[in-house]
Amino acid sequence: MSTRPLIIIGMHRSGTSILARQIEALGVFMGKRKEINYEATFFLGIDSWLLDQCGAAWDNPQPFRYLLEHQEARARVVDYIRHFLLGTPRVISYLGWRGYLRYKSPFELNAPWGWKSPLSTFTLPIWFDLFPDAKIIHIRRHGVDVANSLRQRGRQLATPLVPAMRLRRWYYQLPILHALRPKQKEFIRVRGDSLEGGFSLWEEYVAEAESHVCALGDRALEFKYETLLCEPEEVLKQVARFAGLSVSDETIGEAAVLLHKERAYAYREKQELRAFADRVPQRLGAYGYERK
């Protein structure tokens, strides 16, 4: 008997990664092969491919609506994913070899499973075409903290202390490498390099996610990242019930220790960020973050 997937959505830098780790610790299979942000590479690849079909990107997701509104193209895309991605050995990266030999496809999984992808916030209608009974969890974080985190992540390229970043700096210091392997995809995260740009992107993601939450009723669960940090055991118990999991208090406690409470409302520690928050109180309030 197959089970419906649990899909974690939300804006980038909003706690989706740590939530995916916790949900996996509670017993939900989140994929065999995952990248650094704990996204199953299989579903992340499909989400990225979907956005590419209409010139959309993680920091410019709105053009994706053109695919959703084109019924013939949408049906062709869904059919392709169903038969050529979910139904072929390509799915081994998600299921693993053992899982593939046993199930062949996620459609046949008989244990709790799912994935995490901020991009699924916008591609979700396609996934519901494939998995009509899927459930979602939306986690949202204070918009100023998200905007600041985006800006910091985009500027890490200039930080030589992180080994991975050190390799990238060598790439820029040796011009000959560019002749052999030119820079592809994004060169700089323009929109996320300013607080206003990152904040407006946060608004787009949260608005889209909340529209799904409202439409799905009891098949959707939503909470704040800050609540997860401050009341982890209560939130994780709620998550477990929502996902239909039977877990012990000990397991809940073990999953809860993955959190760092000091990350809640971190913007308050910096004058620049507090000043920005003071300029956008109505925009924050629209998504549940009243001025404090």
VEXTOR-697628 format. One line per field, with one value per residue (C-alpha): residue in one letter; x, y, z. Coordinates in steps of 0.5 Angstrom, whole numbers, plus 500, padded with zeros to 3 digits. Each point is the difference from the previous one (the first is absolute). Layout:
# residues N
residu = (a;...)
u = (X;...)
v = (Y;...)
w = (Z;...)
This chain:
# residues 292
residu = (m;s;t;r;p;l;i;i;i;g;m;h;r;s;g;t;s;i;l;a;r;q;i;e;a;l;g;v;f;m;g;k;r;k;e;i;n;y;e;a;t;f;f;l;g;i;d;s;w;l;l;d;q;c;g;a;a;w;d;n;p;q;p;f;r;y;l;l;e;h;q;e;a;r;a;r;v;v;d;y;i;r;h;f;l;l;g;t;p;r;v;i;s;y;l;g;w;r;g;y;l;r;y;k;s;p;f;e;l;n;a;p;w;g;w;k;s;p;l;s;t;f;t;l;p;i;w;f;d;l;f;p;d;a;k;i;i;h;i;r;r;h;g;v;d;v;a;n;s;l;r;q;r;g;r;q;l;a;t;p;l;v;p;a;m;r;l;r;r;w;y;y;q;l;p;i;l;h;a;l;r;p;k;q;k;e;f;i;r;v;r;g;d;s;l;e;g;g;f;s;l;w;e;e;y;v;a;e;a;e;s;h;v;c;a;l;g;d;r;a;l;e;f;k;y;e;t;l;l;c;e;p;e;e;v;l;k;q;v;a;r;f;a;g;l;s;v;s;d;e;t;i;g;e;a;a;v;l;l;h;k;e;r;a;y;a;y;r;e;k;q;e;l;r;a;f;a;d;r;v;p;q;r;l;g;a;y;g;y;e;r;k)
u = (500;503;500;500;506;501;503;504;499;502;505;507;504;493;502;498;507;500;492;502;505;495;495;505;502;492;500;498;505;502;505;506;504;500;504;502;494;497;496;499;504;495;494;504;502;493;498;506;498;493;502;505;494;497;506;499;505;500;501;495;495;494;500;499;493;500;501;495;495;501;496;503;507;499;497;506;505;496;500;507;502;495;503;507;502;496;499;507;507;501;497;505;503;494;499;507;501;497;493;500;501;494;495;503;496;498;493;501;503;496;504;500;504;500;505;502;501;499;499;494;496;499;500;495;494;504;502;492;499;504;499;493;500;506;501;504;504;501;505;501;506;500;501;506;504;499;502;506;502;499;505;505;499;501;507;503;504;504;502;506;499;495;504;495;500;507;500;495;505;506;495;500;507;502;498;502;494;495;502;500;493;497;495;493;493;500;506;497;494;497;494;502;506;495;496;494;501;500;494;496;502;498;493;499;502;496;494;500;501;494;496;501;499;493;498;502;497;502;505;504;504;503;505;505;507;501;494;504;507;496;495;504;496;493;501;503;495;495;504;500;492;500;504;497;506;500;506;503;501;507;501;496;506;505;498;499;507;502;497;504;495;504;499;492;499;508;499;499;507;502;498;500;495;496;499;498;495;497;499;496;495;494;503;503;493;497;503;500;506;497;505;503)
v = (500;507;506;507;504;506;506;505;507;507;506;499;501;499;493;495;497;499;498;494;497;500;497;495;498;499;495;503;498;506;497;496;506;507;506;505;503;493;500;494;501;496;505;506;498;499;507;504;497;502;507;500;498;507;504;500;500;499;508;501;495;503;498;493;502;500;492;499;504;497;493;496;502;498;494;498;502;496;494;500;500;495;495;502;503;496;494;498;499;508;499;496;506;501;493;497;494;496;504;500;492;500;505;502;507;505;498;493;503;497;504;507;504;507;505;508;505;507;500;495;507;502;493;497;500;495;495;500;498;494;499;503;497;504;504;506;503;508;503;507;505;507;504;504;494;497;506;500;493;500;506;497;493;504;504;493;500;505;496;496;496;495;495;499;508;500;495;505;506;496;499;508;501;496;503;494;495;505;498;493;500;507;502;497;502;505;505;504;500;507;500;496;505;506;499;503;495;494;503;500;493;498;503;496;494;501;502;494;495;503;500;492;500;503;496;493;501;494;497;506;502;507;503;505;498;504;496;493;503;502;495;494;494;503;501;494;496;504;498;493;499;504;495;494;498;496;503;500;506;497;501;507;502;497;504;507;500;502;507;506;505;506;500;503;507;501;506;504;499;505;507;500;494;503;507;496;496;507;502;495;498;499;496;495;501;497;493;500;504;505;506;498)
w = (500;498;505;498;500;505;497;504;496;502;498;500;507;504;503;495;501;507;500;494;505;506;496;497;508;501;495;493;494;497;495;499;497;502;499;505;502;501;494;496;494;496;501;500;493;498;503;497;493;501;501;494;496;500;502;507;506;507;501;495;500;498;492;502;500;492;501;505;495;494;501;494;502;507;499;495;506;505;495;499;508;501;495;498;507;506;496;497;504;500;507;503;502;505;502;500;496;506;500;492;500;505;498;493;501;505;498;503;507;506;505;502;495;497;498;502;494;501;492;501;503;493;497;505;495;495;506;502;493;501;507;502;507;502;506;501;506;499;505;500;503;501;494;502;503;493;496;504;500;492;500;504;496;493;503;503;493;503;507;499;507;497;496;495;499;500;494;497;501;496;494;500;501;495;493;496;503;497;493;502;504;499;506;499;503;505;501;505;504;498;504;506;501;503;506;496;494;505;504;494;497;507;499;494;503;506;496;495;506;504;494;500;507;500;494;503;507;505;495;501;506;501;506;501;500;507;503;498;503;507;501;496;503;500;492;499;503;496;494;502;500;494;496;503;504;507;503;507;505;500;492;500;505;496;494;504;502;493;501;502;503;499;493;502;498;499;496;507;501;495;499;492;500;506;496;494;504;502;493;498;506;496;495;506;503;494;501;508;502;504;502;507)
